[in-house]
Amino acid sequence: MGLFGKLFEKENCAFCGKELGVFGKKKLEDGVMCGKCQEKLSPWFTDRKQSTIAEIQAQLDYREANKEKVAAFSTTRTFGSYTKLLLDEDNRKFMVTSARNLEEANPDVLDFSDVTGCTVDIDESRDEQTRTDPEGKEISYNPPRYTYSYDFDIIINVRNPYFDEMRFKLNGSSVEIETRGTIPPRPENNIEYREYKKMGEEIKEALLDVRQQVRDEVAAAAAPKAAVTCPYCGATTTPDASGCCEYCGGAVNG
């Protein structure tokens, strides 16, 4: 079979077995998958073409197990307006999603301890405004006029076997500021700009705070325990994880 014939050769999805034509194939390193199976992968995953069938199957298994985490997720705090950060502080988990139907979307549920960093990225771009002269040519204004556009992205760095970054935009449309002359604007004077910047900082602070709480608790648990005298039985004891006497069970630490 020639190269042209091989290009249009029908193949089967490695996961559901569906027969695929040339336009239905989603390439893998050692096979193909269909679009429906691809939709089951994490939205943060970007390395499909470099992944093997075995690696994709492992992720599909992970995504299936994630459905139980979504069902058990109980939102205690929400940040953002379009794509949102949801926190489940009782179970120390979070997710990022724009979906209203969480069970259908199956957003990845991560532990607070999975967070390795968080930054707010504000992108600025500038476009010059022009006008049409009597000859139909586009010319600059005098003094020049510019439109500055601002977009606000949150970048959450995480530990996960299938992705290490969750990047999403806070604003639905760019925040625009028009100027005349060459002096750039002061975006902090714009209400929308301030709102999105504050929103980004709140998300960053929330994630870094819950991450630090987990780290502090891990460090406290690993710290050497000091022996104390139990006020109930008088024994010299090293309190257990609940702060109780190892001999009589009394609450040594209150």
C-alpha atoms as an extended CHARMM CRD file, in Angstrom:
* protein
*
       254  EXT
         1         1  MET       CA              0.0000000000        0.0000000000        0.0000000000  PROA      1               0.0000000000
         2         2  GLY       CA              1.4190000000        3.3900000000       -0.9870000000  PROA      2               0.0000000000
         3         3  LEU       CA              1.7620000000        6.4030000000        1.2690000000  PROA      3               0.0000000000
         4         4  PHE       CA             -1.4940000000        7.8940000000       -0.0420000000  PROA      4               0.0000000000
         5         5  GLY       CA             -3.3720000000        4.6730000000        0.5900000000  PROA      5               0.0000000000
         6         6  LYS       CA             -1.9540000000        4.3170000000        4.1060000000  PROA      6               0.0000000000
         7         7  LEU       CA             -3.0460000000        7.8630000000        4.9220000000  PROA      7               0.0000000000
         8         8  PHE       CA             -6.6750000000        6.9640000000        4.2330000000  PROA      8               0.0000000000
         9         9  GLU       CA             -6.4750000000        3.4780000000        5.7430000000  PROA      9               0.0000000000
        10        10  LYS       CA             -9.1860000000        2.8790000000        8.3300000000  PROA      10              0.0000000000
        11        11  GLU       CA             -8.0480000000        2.1480000000       11.8780000000  PROA      11              0.0000000000
        12        12  ASN       CA             -9.8160000000        1.3210000000       15.1120000000  PROA      12              0.0000000000
        13        13  CYS       CA             -9.8300000000        3.3250000000       18.3400000000  PROA      13              0.0000000000
        14        14  ALA       CA             -7.4820000000        1.5500000000       20.7360000000  PROA      14              0.0000000000
        15        15  PHE       CA             -9.9900000000        2.0100000000       23.5880000000  PROA      15              0.0000000000
        16        16  CYS       CA            -13.5500000000        1.5970000000       22.3350000000  PROA      16              0.0000000000
        17        17  GLY       CA            -12.8060000000       -0.1990000000       19.0360000000  PROA      17              0.0000000000
        18        18  LYS       CA            -14.6880000000        2.2860000000       16.8560000000  PROA      18              0.0000000000
        19        19  GLU       CA            -13.6070000000        2.2660000000       13.1960000000  PROA      19              0.0000000000
        20        20  LEU       CA            -12.0370000000        5.5880000000       12.2730000000  PROA      20              0.0000000000
        21        21  GLY       CA            -11.5210000000        7.3510000000        8.9740000000  PROA      21              0.0000000000
        22        22  VAL       CA             -8.7430000000        9.8160000000        8.2730000000  PROA      22              0.0000000000
        23        23  PHE       CA            -10.5670000000       12.7390000000        9.8960000000  PROA      23              0.0000000000
        24        24  GLY       CA            -11.6430000000       10.8340000000       12.9970000000  PROA      24              0.0000000000
        25        25  LYS       CA             -8.1980000000        9.6950000000       14.0750000000  PROA      25              0.0000000000
        26        26  LYS       CA             -6.5080000000       11.2050000000       17.1020000000  PROA      26              0.0000000000
        27        27  LYS       CA             -2.9020000000       10.1340000000       16.8380000000  PROA      27              0.0000000000
        28        28  LEU       CA             -0.9950000000        8.4810000000       19.6590000000  PROA      28              0.0000000000
        29        29  GLU       CA              2.6260000000        7.4140000000       19.7030000000  PROA      29              0.0000000000
        30        30  ASP       CA              1.6810000000        3.8290000000       18.8770000000  PROA      30              0.0000000000
        31        31  GLY       CA             -1.9430000000        3.9450000000       17.7530000000  PROA      31              0.0000000000
        32        32  VAL       CA             -5.0690000000        6.0910000000       17.4310000000  PROA      32              0.0000000000
        33        33  MET       CA             -8.0980000000        7.0140000000       19.5070000000  PROA      33              0.0000000000
        34        34  CYS       CA            -11.4720000000        8.5140000000       18.6610000000  PROA      34              0.0000000000
        35        35  GLY       CA            -12.6840000000       11.9880000000       19.5620000000  PROA      35              0.0000000000
        36        36  LYS       CA            -15.2000000000       10.6920000000       22.0950000000  PROA      36              0.0000000000
        37        37  CYS       CA            -12.5080000000        8.8330000000       24.0270000000  PROA      37              0.0000000000
        38        38  GLN       CA            -10.2310000000       11.8640000000       23.7970000000  PROA      38              0.0000000000
        39        39  GLU       CA            -12.9090000000       13.9890000000       25.4650000000  PROA      39              0.0000000000
        40        40  LYS       CA            -12.5650000000       11.7730000000       28.5540000000  PROA      40              0.0000000000
        41        41  LEU       CA             -8.9650000000       12.9050000000       29.0780000000  PROA      41              0.0000000000
        42        42  SER       CA             -8.0870000000       15.7260000000       31.4510000000  PROA      42              0.0000000000
        43        43  PRO       CA             -8.6200000000       19.1860000000       29.9170000000  PROA      43              0.0000000000
        44        44  TRP       CA             -5.1750000000       20.1380000000       31.2760000000  PROA      44              0.0000000000
        45        45  PHE       CA             -3.4430000000       17.2920000000       29.4220000000  PROA      45              0.0000000000
        46        46  THR       CA             -1.5170000000       18.3290000000       26.2750000000  PROA      46              0.0000000000
        47        47  ASP       CA              0.7930000000       15.4180000000       25.3870000000  PROA      47              0.0000000000
        48        48  ARG       CA             -1.5780000000       13.0330000000       23.6140000000  PROA      48              0.0000000000
        49        49  LYS       CA              0.5100000000       12.6050000000       20.4670000000  PROA      49              0.0000000000
        50        50  GLN       CA              3.5810000000       11.7270000000       22.5470000000  PROA      50              0.0000000000
        51        51  SER       CA              1.6740000000        9.1990000000       24.6910000000  PROA      51              0.0000000000
        52        52  THR       CA              1.3840000000        5.4530000000       24.2140000000  PROA      52              0.0000000000
        53        53  ILE       CA             -1.8100000000        3.4310000000       24.3150000000  PROA      53              0.0000000000
        54        54  ALA       CA             -0.8140000000        2.1070000000       27.7470000000  PROA      54              0.0000000000
        55        55  GLU       CA             -0.2370000000        5.6400000000       29.0840000000  PROA      55              0.0000000000
        56        56  ILE       CA             -3.5820000000        6.8730000000       27.7570000000  PROA      56              0.0000000000
        57        57  GLN       CA             -5.3660000000        3.8530000000       29.2220000000  PROA      57              0.0000000000
        58        58  ALA       CA             -3.8190000000        4.6280000000       32.6070000000  PROA      58              0.0000000000
        59        59  GLN       CA             -5.1340000000        8.1830000000       32.3620000000  PROA      59              0.0000000000
        60        60  LEU       CA             -8.6140000000        6.9980000000       31.3540000000  PROA      60              0.0000000000
        61        61  ASP       CA             -8.6050000000        4.7870000000       34.4640000000  PROA      61              0.0000000000
        62        62  TYR       CA             -7.5280000000        7.7860000000       36.5630000000  PROA      62              0.0000000000
        63        63  ARG       CA            -10.2830000000        9.9030000000       35.0310000000  PROA      63              0.0000000000
        64        64  GLU       CA            -12.8810000000        7.2400000000       35.7380000000  PROA      64              0.0000000000
        65        65  ALA       CA            -11.7940000000        7.0890000000       39.3800000000  PROA      65              0.0000000000
        66        66  ASN       CA            -11.9490000000       10.8990000000       39.4830000000  PROA      66              0.0000000000
        67        67  LYS       CA            -15.7450000000       10.7250000000       39.0840000000  PROA      67              0.0000000000
        68        68  GLU       CA            -16.0450000000        9.4380000000       42.6430000000  PROA      68              0.0000000000
        69        69  LYS       CA            -13.9700000000       12.3700000000       43.8880000000  PROA      69              0.0000000000
        70        70  VAL       CA            -16.2420000000       14.8040000000       42.0510000000  PROA      70              0.0000000000
        71        71  ALA       CA            -19.3300000000       13.1840000000       43.5870000000  PROA      71              0.0000000000
        72        72  ALA       CA            -17.8020000000       13.5030000000       47.0690000000  PROA      72              0.0000000000
        73        73  PHE       CA            -16.6140000000       17.1030000000       46.5380000000  PROA      73              0.0000000000
        74        74  SER       CA            -18.3230000000       19.6450000000       48.7920000000  PROA      74              0.0000000000
        75        75  THR       CA            -17.5620000000       23.2650000000       47.8660000000  PROA      75              0.0000000000
        76        76  THR       CA            -16.8200000000       25.5300000000       50.8190000000  PROA      76              0.0000000000
        77        77  ARG       CA            -15.3400000000       28.5060000000       48.9400000000  PROA      77              0.0000000000
        78        78  THR       CA            -15.4530000000       29.7190000000       45.3320000000  PROA      78              0.0000000000
        79        79  PHE       CA            -13.1480000000       32.1520000000       43.5350000000  PROA      79              0.0000000000
        80        80  GLY       CA            -13.4310000000       33.6000000000       40.0240000000  PROA      80              0.0000000000
        81        81  SER       CA            -16.2800000000       34.5710000000       37.7180000000  PROA      81              0.0000000000
        82        82  TYR       CA            -15.9740000000       32.5700000000       34.4770000000  PROA      82              0.0000000000
        83        83  THR       CA            -13.5860000000       29.7140000000       35.1010000000  PROA      83              0.0000000000
        84        84  LYS       CA            -13.6700000000       29.1550000000       38.8560000000  PROA      84              0.0000000000
        85        85  LEU       CA            -11.4820000000       27.7500000000       41.5860000000  PROA      85              0.0000000000
        86        86  LEU       CA            -13.5470000000       25.6100000000       43.9710000000  PROA      86              0.0000000000
        87        87  LEU       CA            -12.2220000000       24.6220000000       47.3930000000  PROA      87              0.0000000000
        88        88  ASP       CA            -13.3830000000       21.7290000000       49.5510000000  PROA      88              0.0000000000
        89        89  GLU       CA            -11.6280000000       22.7290000000       52.7600000000  PROA      89              0.0000000000
        90        90  ASP       CA            -13.0920000000       19.8850000000       54.8050000000  PROA      90              0.0000000000
        91        91  ASN       CA            -11.5060000000       17.2730000000       52.5390000000  PROA      91              0.0000000000
        92        92  ARG       CA             -8.5250000000       19.4410000000       51.5190000000  PROA      92              0.0000000000
        93        93  LYS       CA             -9.2420000000       19.2600000000       47.8210000000  PROA      93              0.0000000000
        94        94  PHE       CA             -9.7780000000       21.6920000000       44.9640000000  PROA      94              0.0000000000
        95        95  MET       CA            -10.8370000000       21.8180000000       41.3300000000  PROA      95              0.0000000000
        96        96  VAL       CA            -10.8160000000       24.3790000000       38.5090000000  PROA      96              0.0000000000
        97        97  THR       CA            -13.7500000000       24.4310000000       36.1210000000  PROA      97              0.0000000000
        98        98  SER       CA            -16.1870000000       26.5720000000       34.1600000000  PROA      98              0.0000000000
        99        99  ALA       CA            -18.8000000000       23.8010000000       34.0560000000  PROA      99              0.0000000000
       100       100  ARG       CA            -22.1620000000       24.0410000000       35.7700000000  PROA      100             0.0000000000
       101       101  ASN       CA            -22.7080000000       20.2920000000       35.6920000000  PROA      101             0.0000000000
       102       102  LEU       CA            -19.6970000000       18.9600000000       37.5800000000  PROA      102             0.0000000000
       103       103  GLU       CA            -20.5770000000       15.2940000000       37.2130000000  PROA      103             0.0000000000
       104       104  GLU       CA            -20.8180000000       15.6360000000       33.4420000000  PROA      104             0.0000000000
       105       105  ALA       CA            -17.5990000000       17.6840000000       33.1160000000  PROA      105             0.0000000000
       106       106  ASN       CA            -15.6400000000       15.5200000000       35.5830000000  PROA      106             0.0000000000
       107       107  PRO       CA            -13.0610000000       18.2290000000       36.4550000000  PROA      107             0.0000000000
       108       108  ASP       CA             -9.8200000000       16.9530000000       37.9670000000  PROA      108             0.0000000000
       109       109  VAL       CA             -9.9710000000       16.9030000000       41.7710000000  PROA      109             0.0000000000
       110       110  LEU       CA             -6.5840000000       17.5900000000       43.3650000000  PROA      110             0.0000000000
       111       111  ASP       CA             -5.2910000000       17.6710000000       46.9280000000  PROA      111             0.0000000000
       112       112  PHE       CA             -4.1180000000       20.9060000000       48.5300000000  PROA      112             0.0000000000
       113       113  SER       CA             -0.7160000000       19.2440000000       48.8800000000  PROA      113             0.0000000000
       114       114  ASP       CA             -0.5010000000       18.9020000000       45.0660000000  PROA      114             0.0000000000
       115       115  VAL       CA             -0.0380000000       22.6710000000       44.6810000000  PROA      115             0.0000000000
       116       116  THR       CA              3.5830000000       23.6480000000       44.0560000000  PROA      116             0.0000000000
       117       117  GLY       CA              3.0280000000       27.2930000000       43.1380000000  PROA      117             0.0000000000
       118       118  CYS       CA              0.5870000000       29.8930000000       41.8480000000  PROA      118             0.0000000000
       119       119  THR       CA              1.1230000000       33.0990000000       39.8830000000  PROA      119             0.0000000000
       120       120  VAL       CA             -1.0290000000       35.8350000000       38.3640000000  PROA      120             0.0000000000
       121       121  ASP       CA             -0.0230000000       36.6930000000       34.7870000000  PROA      121             0.0000000000
       122       122  ILE       CA             -1.2840000000       40.0360000000       33.4370000000  PROA      122             0.0000000000
       123       123  ASP       CA             -0.7630000000       40.3200000000       29.6800000000  PROA      123             0.0000000000
       124       124  GLU       CA             -0.6910000000       43.8000000000       28.1290000000  PROA      124             0.0000000000
       125       125  SER       CA             -0.9780000000       44.4990000000       24.4060000000  PROA      125             0.0000000000
       126       126  ARG       CA             -1.2170000000       47.7600000000       22.4730000000  PROA      126             0.0000000000
       127       127  ASP       CA             -2.9150000000       48.5550000000       19.1580000000  PROA      127             0.0000000000
       128       128  GLU       CA             -2.7510000000       51.8930000000       17.4190000000  PROA      128             0.0000000000
       129       129  GLN       CA             -6.0310000000       53.3920000000       16.2620000000  PROA      129             0.0000000000
       130       130  THR       CA             -6.1030000000       54.8240000000       12.7530000000  PROA      130             0.0000000000
       131       131  ARG       CA             -8.4590000000       56.8370000000       10.5750000000  PROA      131             0.0000000000
       132       132  THR       CA             -9.1780000000       56.9160000000        6.8420000000  PROA      132             0.0000000000
       133       133  ASP       CA             -8.0040000000       60.0030000000        4.9370000000  PROA      133             0.0000000000
       134       134  PRO       CA             -9.8350000000       61.4790000000        1.9050000000  PROA      134             0.0000000000
       135       135  GLU       CA             -7.8050000000       59.2120000000       -0.3900000000  PROA      135             0.0000000000
       136       136  GLY       CA             -8.9350000000       56.0850000000        1.4520000000  PROA      136             0.0000000000
       137       137  LYS       CA             -5.6450000000       55.4400000000        3.2090000000  PROA      137             0.0000000000
       138       138  GLU       CA             -5.3410000000       54.4020000000        6.8510000000  PROA      138             0.0000000000
       139       139  ILE       CA             -3.3270000000       57.0330000000        8.7110000000  PROA      139             0.0000000000
       140       140  SER       CA             -2.4180000000       57.7330000000       12.3320000000  PROA      140             0.0000000000
       141       141  TYR       CA             -4.1390000000       60.3220000000       14.4860000000  PROA      141             0.0000000000
       142       142  ASN       CA             -2.1620000000       63.3340000000       15.6350000000  PROA      142             0.0000000000
       143       143  PRO       CA             -1.4800000000       62.9430000000       18.4930000000  PROA      143             0.0000000000
       144       144  PRO       CA             -1.5310000000       59.1280000000       18.1550000000  PROA      144             0.0000000000
       145       145  ARG       CA             -4.2860000000       57.1100000000       19.7770000000  PROA      145             0.0000000000
       146       146  TYR       CA             -3.8280000000       53.6500000000       21.2700000000  PROA      146             0.0000000000
       147       147  THR       CA             -5.9660000000       50.9160000000       22.7440000000  PROA      147             0.0000000000
       148       148  TYR       CA             -4.2910000000       48.9800000000       25.5530000000  PROA      148             0.0000000000
       149       149  SER       CA             -5.7370000000       45.5380000000       26.2650000000  PROA      149             0.0000000000
       150       150  TYR       CA             -5.2490000000       43.5290000000       29.4540000000  PROA      150             0.0000000000
       151       151  ASP       CA             -5.8900000000       39.8430000000       30.0950000000  PROA      151             0.0000000000
       152       152  PHE       CA             -5.5630000000       38.0910000000       33.4430000000  PROA      152             0.0000000000
       153       153  ASP       CA             -4.3680000000       34.4880000000       33.6800000000  PROA      153             0.0000000000
       154       154  ILE       CA             -3.9590000000       32.2950000000       36.7390000000  PROA      154             0.0000000000
       155       155  ILE       CA             -1.1840000000       29.6920000000       36.5470000000  PROA      155             0.0000000000
       156       156  ILE       CA             -1.3960000000       26.9260000000       39.1530000000  PROA      156             0.0000000000
       157       157  ASN       CA              1.6240000000       24.6230000000       39.2380000000  PROA      157             0.0000000000
       158       158  VAL       CA              0.8000000000       21.1430000000       40.4880000000  PROA      158             0.0000000000
       159       159  ARG       CA              2.1040000000       17.6350000000       40.9820000000  PROA      159             0.0000000000
       160       160  ASN       CA              0.0590000000       15.3050000000       38.7970000000  PROA      160             0.0000000000
       161       161  PRO       CA              1.0920000000       12.3900000000       36.5630000000  PROA      161             0.0000000000
       162       162  TYR       CA             -0.6680000000       13.8930000000       33.5250000000  PROA      162             0.0000000000
       163       163  PHE       CA             -0.1170000000       17.6430000000       33.7750000000  PROA      163             0.0000000000
       164       164  ASP       CA              1.9440000000       20.0770000000       35.8190000000  PROA      164             0.0000000000
       165       165  GLU       CA              0.1160000000       23.3230000000       35.0790000000  PROA      165             0.0000000000
       166       166  MET       CA             -3.4640000000       24.5610000000       35.2310000000  PROA      166             0.0000000000
       167       167  ARG       CA             -3.7270000000       27.8630000000       33.3800000000  PROA      167             0.0000000000
       168       168  PHE       CA             -6.9990000000       29.7250000000       32.9610000000  PROA      168             0.0000000000
       169       169  LYS       CA             -8.2520000000       33.2090000000       32.1600000000  PROA      169             0.0000000000
       170       170  LEU       CA            -10.1410000000       35.2600000000       34.7140000000  PROA      170             0.0000000000
       171       171  ASN       CA            -11.7440000000       37.7640000000       32.3340000000  PROA      171             0.0000000000
       172       172  GLY       CA            -14.2370000000       36.8250000000       29.6320000000  PROA      172             0.0000000000
       173       173  SER       CA            -13.1360000000       39.6980000000       27.3830000000  PROA      173             0.0000000000
       174       174  SER       CA            -10.0950000000       41.9390000000       27.4620000000  PROA      174             0.0000000000
       175       175  VAL       CA            -10.0660000000       45.0200000000       29.6600000000  PROA      175             0.0000000000
       176       176  GLU       CA             -9.4740000000       47.9080000000       27.2340000000  PROA      176             0.0000000000
       177       177  ILE       CA             -8.1610000000       51.3990000000       27.9360000000  PROA      177             0.0000000000
       178       178  GLU       CA             -7.8830000000       54.0600000000       25.2360000000  PROA      178             0.0000000000
       179       179  THR       CA             -5.1990000000       56.7470000000       25.3320000000  PROA      179             0.0000000000
       180       180  ARG       CA             -4.0560000000       59.7430000000       23.3040000000  PROA      180             0.0000000000
       181       181  GLY       CA             -0.3990000000       60.6050000000       22.9560000000  PROA      181             0.0000000000
       182       182  THR       CA              2.6070000000       58.4730000000       23.8230000000  PROA      182             0.0000000000
       183       183  ILE       CA              2.1510000000       58.3530000000       27.5970000000  PROA      183             0.0000000000
       184       184  PRO       CA              0.9930000000       54.8360000000       28.6100000000  PROA      184             0.0000000000
       185       185  PRO       CA             -2.1160000000       54.4890000000       30.7830000000  PROA      185             0.0000000000
       186       186  ARG       CA             -2.2560000000       53.8150000000       34.4850000000  PROA      186             0.0000000000
       187       187  PRO       CA             -4.3810000000       50.6480000000       34.4220000000  PROA      187             0.0000000000
       188       188  GLU       CA             -4.7670000000       50.6380000000       38.2180000000  PROA      188             0.0000000000
       189       189  ASN       CA             -7.1520000000       53.5800000000       37.7630000000  PROA      189             0.0000000000
       190       190  ASN       CA             -9.5330000000       51.3250000000       35.7920000000  PROA      190             0.0000000000
       191       191  ILE       CA            -12.2330000000       49.6230000000       37.9040000000  PROA      191             0.0000000000
       192       192  GLU       CA            -12.3170000000       46.4110000000       35.8380000000  PROA      192             0.0000000000
       193       193  TYR       CA             -8.5360000000       46.1190000000       35.9230000000  PROA      193             0.0000000000
       194       194  ARG       CA             -8.4960000000       46.4810000000       39.7090000000  PROA      194             0.0000000000
       195       195  GLU       CA            -11.2820000000       43.9190000000       40.1380000000  PROA      195             0.0000000000
       196       196  TYR       CA             -9.5590000000       41.2320000000       38.0550000000  PROA      196             0.0000000000
       197       197  LYS       CA             -6.1840000000       41.8980000000       39.6380000000  PROA      197             0.0000000000
       198       198  LYS       CA             -7.7380000000       41.5920000000       43.1070000000  PROA      198             0.0000000000
       199       199  MET       CA             -9.5260000000       38.4060000000       42.0450000000  PROA      199             0.0000000000
       200       200  GLY       CA             -6.2390000000       36.9150000000       40.8520000000  PROA      200             0.0000000000
       201       201  GLU       CA             -4.4290000000       37.8110000000       44.0590000000  PROA      201             0.0000000000
       202       202  GLU       CA             -7.2460000000       36.2870000000       46.1400000000  PROA      202             0.0000000000
       203       203  ILE       CA             -6.9700000000       32.9990000000       44.2410000000  PROA      203             0.0000000000
       204       204  LYS       CA             -3.2050000000       32.9690000000       44.6170000000  PROA      204             0.0000000000
       205       205  GLU       CA             -3.3870000000       33.7450000000       48.3260000000  PROA      205             0.0000000000
       206       206  ALA       CA             -6.0510000000       31.0930000000       48.9540000000  PROA      206             0.0000000000
       207       207  LEU       CA             -4.1080000000       28.3250000000       47.2240000000  PROA      207             0.0000000000
       208       208  LEU       CA             -0.7880000000       29.1980000000       48.8000000000  PROA      208             0.0000000000
       209       209  ASP       CA             -2.4320000000       29.4620000000       52.2330000000  PROA      209             0.0000000000
       210       210  VAL       CA             -4.0330000000       26.0090000000       52.0810000000  PROA      210             0.0000000000
       211       211  ARG       CA             -0.7900000000       24.5460000000       50.7290000000  PROA      211             0.0000000000
       212       212  GLN       CA              1.1410000000       26.0580000000       53.6300000000  PROA      212             0.0000000000
       213       213  GLN       CA             -1.3760000000       24.6920000000       56.1390000000  PROA      213             0.0000000000
       214       214  VAL       CA             -0.7540000000       21.1840000000       54.8480000000  PROA      214             0.0000000000
       215       215  ARG       CA              3.0180000000       21.6720000000       54.9780000000  PROA      215             0.0000000000
       216       216  ASP       CA              2.8690000000       23.0190000000       58.5290000000  PROA      216             0.0000000000
       217       217  GLU       CA              0.8060000000       20.0580000000       59.6720000000  PROA      217             0.0000000000
       218       218  VAL       CA              3.1750000000       17.5800000000       58.0340000000  PROA      218             0.0000000000
       219       219  ALA       CA              6.1380000000       19.2870000000       59.7110000000  PROA      219             0.0000000000
       220       220  ALA       CA              4.3760000000       19.2620000000       63.0970000000  PROA      220             0.0000000000
       221       221  ALA       CA              3.5450000000       15.5820000000       62.7690000000  PROA      221             0.0000000000
       222       222  ALA       CA              7.1710000000       14.7750000000       61.9400000000  PROA      222             0.0000000000
       223       223  ALA       CA              8.5820000000       16.8140000000       64.8280000000  PROA      223             0.0000000000
       224       224  PRO       CA              9.8980000000       14.8620000000       67.8550000000  PROA      224             0.0000000000
       225       225  LYS       CA              7.2710000000       14.4710000000       70.5690000000  PROA      225             0.0000000000
       226       226  ALA       CA              8.1870000000       15.6720000000       74.0620000000  PROA      226             0.0000000000
       227       227  ALA       CA              7.4210000000       13.4590000000       77.0420000000  PROA      227             0.0000000000
       228       228  VAL       CA              5.0310000000       14.9480000000       79.6340000000  PROA      228             0.0000000000
       229       229  THR       CA              3.4420000000       13.8750000000       82.8980000000  PROA      229             0.0000000000
       230       230  CYS       CA             -0.1620000000       12.7490000000       82.5170000000  PROA      230             0.0000000000
       231       231  PRO       CA             -2.4030000000       14.7030000000       84.9410000000  PROA      231             0.0000000000
       232       232  TYR       CA             -4.7590000000       11.7070000000       85.1930000000  PROA      232             0.0000000000
       233       233  CYS       CA             -2.5390000000        8.6960000000       85.8100000000  PROA      233             0.0000000000
       234       234  GLY       CA              0.7730000000       10.3790000000       86.6400000000  PROA      234             0.0000000000
       235       235  ALA       CA              2.7080000000        8.4000000000       84.0220000000  PROA      235             0.0000000000
       236       236  THR       CA              5.4580000000        9.9350000000       81.9130000000  PROA      236             0.0000000000
       237       237  THR       CA              3.9840000000        9.6830000000       78.4410000000  PROA      237             0.0000000000
       238       238  THR       CA              4.4760000000       10.8130000000       74.8660000000  PROA      238             0.0000000000
       239       239  PRO       CA              1.0010000000       11.9810000000       73.7100000000  PROA      239             0.0000000000
       240       240  ASP       CA             -0.4310000000       10.2490000000       70.6610000000  PROA      240             0.0000000000
       241       241  ALA       CA             -1.6590000000       12.0070000000       67.5040000000  PROA      241             0.0000000000
       242       242  SER       CA             -4.8340000000       13.0340000000       69.3490000000  PROA      242             0.0000000000
       243       243  GLY       CA             -2.8760000000       14.5020000000       72.2680000000  PROA      243             0.0000000000
       244       244  CYS       CA             -3.9000000000       11.6850000000       74.6350000000  PROA      244             0.0000000000
       245       245  CYS       CA             -1.9170000000        9.6880000000       77.2070000000  PROA      245             0.0000000000
       246       246  GLU       CA             -0.6120000000        6.4350000000       75.7490000000  PROA      246             0.0000000000
       247       247  TYR       CA             -1.4070000000        4.6130000000       79.0070000000  PROA      247             0.0000000000
       248       248  CYS       CA             -4.7760000000        5.8390000000       80.2900000000  PROA      248             0.0000000000
       249       249  GLY       CA             -6.1050000000        7.7170000000       77.2500000000  PROA      249             0.0000000000
       250       250  GLY       CA             -6.5710000000       10.9820000000       79.1000000000  PROA      250             0.0000000000
       251       251  ALA       CA             -6.4790000000       14.2380000000       77.1020000000  PROA      251             0.0000000000
       252       252  VAL       CA             -2.9730000000       15.4010000000       78.0400000000  PROA      252             0.0000000000
       253       253  ASN       CA             -3.0250000000       18.3250000000       75.6170000000  PROA      253             0.0000000000
       254       254  GLY       CA             -6.4950000000       19.5140000000       76.4120000000  PROA      254             0.0000000000
